[in-house]
Amino acid sequence: MYLEQTKTILGDVLNLGPAAAALTADSPLLGSLPELDSMAVVTLIGALEEHFGIVVDDDDISASTFATLGSLAHFVEQKAG
């Protein structure tokens, strides 16, 4: 559930279009998606907070959170749980 919803939000925020459908849990994000710059990370976090009803503190976020789609989805699941 979290993986698919996170993928949808990521695709929407980054305007990936059909390319978003090809993303898997192992798909690398930071450094691999040119659309995922610092401003996009801020926008993405806001969208995830709104969609899942979570609060993400600056201290919660690290590069490993955005390493792959799976790591990001896992992070969201931990925050929502």
Secondary structure, DSSP 8 states (H G I E B T S, - for coil): -HHHHHHHHHHHHHT-GGGGGG--TT-B-TTT-TT--HHHHHHHHHHHHHHHT----GGG--GGGGSBHHHHHHHHHHHH-
